[in-house]
């Protein structure tokens, strides 16, 4: 997907719904996942830069992927500079990542695209397995991990995952791509208090006023024109 199209897509998504924080539209799972793993993510040393869930290689992968989904341009900084990986890390370390509100008892046949998340893995396990599998593919194909590839190579890998032309060993590639992209988009448009959208960059980009309900009073003033006030975060209310 060309850079301009990606940016236009993200901007359009934010215009429709700039408040979605952690309710990802989850993918269907592959029927090959025959056994339900433990719901507790494997213990791993955290990355040195303040991540709670990610290991250092995992953080490097998500930072690189976020920069491909949200490249720096005249509208915002890159995804990693905006804290997108921090947002994803916190979500995976929390209730959404552990599947606290998901039915996780099976059975696990392959579902349709309208059935939502269909996997014995929690989102945290799914993302972790996908990172490991994608890095394994990159090592086999390019002799280096995803974050060390050129930008063009990274785009090609992500496109292969999106189109399902790359086969991953442990998770279905397209479903993994969709889950990762959804998490990145949520981090881009969520309230900065959750770790992403640094300096309210995406809100400023789309003219979103923020969390204060009294903005309803300005509807008449800003009808059919861009909101030009400073957006307000949850953190600004304290």
PATIVEX-253374 format. One line per field, with one value per residue (C-alpha): x, y, z; residue in one letter; residue number from 1. Coordinates in steps of 0.5 Angstrom, whole numbers, padded with zeros to 4 digits, always signed. Layout:
BEGIN
u <- c(X, ...)
v <- c(Y, ...)
w <- c(Z, ...)
r <- c(A, ...)
k <- c(NUM, ...)
END
This chain:
BEGIN
u <- c(+0000, +0003, +0005, +0000, -0006, -0004, -0004, -0011, -0013, -0011, -0014, -0021, -0021, -0020, -0025, -0030, -0028, -0023, -0025, -0024, -0018, -0018, -0024, -0020, -0024, -0020, -0019, -0021, -0016, -0013, -0016, -0009, -0009, -0011, -0009, -0011, -0004, -0004, -0007, -0001, +0004, +0011, +0016, +0021, +0026, +0023, +0026, +0030, +0026, +0020, +0016, +0012, +0010, +0015, +0022, +0027, +0027, +0019, +0019, +0024, +0019, +0013, +0017, +0019, +0012, +0009, +0014, +0011, +0004, +0005, +0011, +0013, +0011, +0008, +0002, +0005, +0012, +0013, +0009, +0015, +0016, +0008, +0009, +0005, +0009, +0008, +0001, +0001, +0005, +0001, -0006, -0002, +0000, -0007, -0014, -0015, -0008, -0010, -0017, -0020, -0027, -0026, -0029, -0023, -0026, -0027, -0028, -0023, -0026, -0024, -0029, -0032, -0030, -0036, -0035, -0029, -0023, -0023, -0017, -0014, -0009, -0010, -0009, -0002, +0000, -0002, +0002, +0008, +0008, +0006, +0013, +0017, +0014, +0015, +0022, +0024, +0021, +0026, +0032, +0030, +0029, +0034, +0038, +0036, +0030, +0025, +0027, +0034, +0031, +0031, +0024, +0023, +0024, +0019, +0014, +0014, +0014, +0008, +0004, +0006, +0002, -0003, -0005, -0003, +0002, +0007, +0006, +0008, +0009, +0005, -0001, -0005, -0001, -0007, -0010, -0004, -0003, -0010, -0009, -0003, -0005, -0012, -0007, -0003, -0009, -0012, -0006, -0005, -0012, -0013, -0012, -0005, -0006, -0006, +0001, +0000, -0002, +0004, +0002, -0005, -0002, -0007, -0013, -0010, -0009, -0016, -0019, -0022, -0023, -0022, -0026, -0030, -0037, -0038, -0035, -0042, -0044, -0039, -0043, -0046, -0040, -0036, -0041, -0038, -0031, -0025, -0024, -0018, -0018, -0013, -0015, -0016, -0014, -0016, -0010, -0011, -0017, -0013)
v <- c(+0000, +0007, +0012, +0017, +0012, +0009, +0016, +0018, +0011, +0012, +0020, +0017, +0012, +0017, +0022, +0016, +0014, +0017, +0014, +0007, +0005, -0002, -0006, -0009, -0012, -0019, -0024, -0031, -0036, -0042, -0049, -0052, -0049, -0055, -0055, -0049, -0046, -0043, -0036, -0034, -0031, -0034, -0030, -0026, -0020, -0014, -0009, -0004, +0002, +0002, -0004, -0008, -0014, -0014, -0016, -0012, -0016, -0015, -0008, -0007, -0011, -0007, +0000, -0002, -0004, +0002, +0006, +0003, +0004, +0011, +0014, +0021, +0026, +0033, +0031, +0027, +0024, +0017, +0011, +0010, +0017, +0018, +0012, +0007, +0001, +0003, +0003, -0004, -0006, -0004, -0007, -0013, -0013, -0011, -0015, -0014, -0018, -0024, -0024, -0023, -0021, -0027, -0034, -0038, -0045, -0047, -0051, -0048, -0050, -0044, -0039, -0034, -0027, -0024, -0029, -0025, -0027, -0035, -0037, -0041, -0036, -0030, -0023, -0023, -0030, -0029, -0022, -0025, -0032, -0027, -0023, -0029, -0033, -0026, -0026, -0033, -0032, -0026, -0029, -0035, -0030, -0024, -0027, -0021, -0020, -0015, -0009, -0009, -0010, -0004, +0000, -0003, -0010, -0009, -0006, -0012, -0017, -0013, -0013, -0021, -0022, -0017, -0021, -0028, -0030, -0031, -0037, -0037, -0043, -0041, -0036, -0035, -0029, -0025, -0025, -0023, -0017, -0015, -0016, -0012, -0006, -0005, -0005, +0001, +0005, +0005, +0007, +0013, +0015, +0014, +0018, +0020, +0017, +0010, +0011, +0013, +0019, +0023, +0031, +0029, +0029, +0025, +0029, +0035, +0032, +0031, +0036, +0032, +0036, +0031, +0028, +0034, +0033, +0041, +0041, +0040, +0047, +0049, +0044, +0050, +0054, +0049, +0046, +0044, +0047, +0044, +0045, +0049, +0049, +0045, +0038, +0036, +0029, +0025, +0027, +0035, +0034, +0033)
w <- c(+0000, -0002, +0003, +0001, +0001, +0008, +0011, +0008, +0010, +0018, +0017, +0015, +0020, +0025, +0022, +0023, +0030, +0034, +0041, +0040, +0045, +0046, +0043, +0037, +0031, +0032, +0027, +0025, +0027, +0023, +0025, +0025, +0033, +0035, +0043, +0047, +0050, +0057, +0058, +0062, +0057, +0057, +0062, +0058, +0060, +0059, +0054, +0057, +0055, +0060, +0056, +0061, +0056, +0050, +0050, +0047, +0040, +0040, +0042, +0036, +0031, +0033, +0033, +0026, +0024, +0027, +0023, +0016, +0018, +0020, +0017, +0019, +0014, +0014, +0018, +0024, +0027, +0025, +0029, +0034, +0035, +0037, +0042, +0038, +0041, +0048, +0047, +0044, +0050, +0055, +0052, +0051, +0058, +0061, +0061, +0053, +0052, +0057, +0054, +0060, +0057, +0051, +0051, +0051, +0052, +0045, +0040, +0035, +0028, +0023, +0023, +0018, +0018, +0021, +0028, +0031, +0034, +0034, +0037, +0043, +0044, +0048, +0044, +0047, +0046, +0038, +0037, +0041, +0036, +0030, +0032, +0033, +0026, +0022, +0025, +0023, +0016, +0015, +0018, +0013, +0007, +0008, +0014, +0019, +0023, +0021, +0024, +0021, +0014, +0009, +0009, +0002, +0005, +0011, +0006, +0002, +0008, +0011, +0004, +0004, +0011, +0009, +0003, +0006, +0001, +0007, +0011, +0018, +0022, +0028, +0026, +0020, +0017, +0015, +0021, +0025, +0020, +0022, +0029, +0029, +0024, +0029, +0035, +0032, +0029, +0036, +0039, +0034, +0035, +0043, +0048, +0050, +0057, +0054, +0051, +0044, +0040, +0043, +0044, +0041, +0034, +0031, +0034, +0031, +0025, +0024, +0028, +0034, +0040, +0045, +0051, +0054, +0053, +0053, +0046, +0044, +0045, +0039, +0034, +0031, +0031, +0027, +0023, +0016, +0018, +0022, +0029, +0031, +0038, +0043, +0044, +0051, +0054, +0060, +0063, +0062, +0067, +0073)
r <- c(X, X, X, X, X, X, X, X, X, X, X, X, X, X, X, X, X, X, X, X, X, X, X, X, X, X, X, X, X, X, X, X, X, X, X, X, X, X, X, X, X, X, X, X, X, X, X, X, X, X, X, X, X, X, X, X, X, X, X, X, X, X, X, X, X, X, X, X, X, X, X, X, X, X, X, X, X, X, X, X, X, X, X, X, X, X, X, X, X, X, X, X, X, X, X, X, X, X, X, X, X, X, X, X, X, X, X, X, X, X, X, X, X, X, X, X, X, X, X, X, X, X, X, X, X, X, X, X, X, X, X, X, X, X, X, X, X, X, X, X, X, X, X, X, X, X, X, X, X, X, X, X, X, X, X, X, X, X, X, X, X, X, X, X, X, X, X, X, X, X, X, X, X, X, X, X, X, X, X, X, X, X, X, X, X, X, X, X, X, X, X, X, X, X, X, X, X, X, X, X, X, X, X, X, X, X, X, X, X, X, X, X, X, X, X, X, X, X, X, X, X, X, X, X, X, X, X, X, X, X, X, X, X, X, X, X, X, X)
k <- c(1, 2, 3, 4, 5, 6, 7, 8, 9, 10, 11, 12, 13, 14, 15, 16, 17, 18, 19, 20, 21, 22, 23, 24, 25, 26, 27, 28, 29, 30, 31, 32, 33, 34, 35, 36, 37, 38, 39, 40, 41, 42, 43, 44, 45, 46, 47, 48, 49, 50, 51, 52, 53, 54, 55, 56, 57, 58, 59, 60, 61, 62, 63, 64, 65, 66, 67, 68, 69, 70, 71, 72, 73, 74, 75, 76, 77, 78, 79, 80, 81, 82, 83, 84, 85, 86, 87, 88, 89, 90, 91, 92, 93, 94, 95, 96, 97, 98, 99, 100, 101, 102, 103, 104, 105, 106, 107, 108, 109, 110, 111, 112, 113, 114, 115, 116, 117, 118, 119, 120, 121, 122, 123, 124, 125, 126, 127, 128, 129, 130, 131, 132, 133, 134, 135, 136, 137, 138, 139, 140, 141, 142, 143, 144, 145, 146, 147, 148, 149, 150, 151, 152, 153, 154, 155, 156, 157, 158, 159, 160, 161, 162, 163, 164, 165, 166, 167, 168, 169, 170, 171, 172, 173, 174, 175, 176, 177, 178, 179, 180, 181, 182, 183, 184, 185, 186, 187, 188, 189, 190, 191, 192, 193, 194, 195, 196, 197, 198, 199, 200, 201, 202, 203, 204, 205, 206, 207, 208, 209, 210, 211, 212, 213, 214, 215, 216, 217, 218, 219, 220, 221, 222, 223, 224, 225, 226, 227, 228, 229, 230, 231, 232, 233, 234, 235, 236, 237, 238)
END
